[in-house]
Amino acid sequence: MMQKCSASDIIMNVNIIGNLDSFISKLIGKSDFNTFFAALIDNAFIATKYKNGKNIHVLLILKSNIQH
């Protein structure tokens, strides 16, 4: 995705705050999360490119209050 953004002169910043591994294991499988997150970023790219934007900022804050 970084190469795709670079080719379109779009700057993408992704920040993840929290422990991704423990968060994913409590909610969703790793493969499903990767698919979801890739689709999210791809949609952000499409929307940014469509509107002639130049920046994508993704901030994912993980809080694990889930109990099983």
Secondary structure, 3 states (H helix, E strand, C coil): CHHHHHHCCCEEEEEEECCHHHHHHHHCCHHHHHHHHHHHHHHHHHHHHHCCCCEEEEEEECCCCCCC
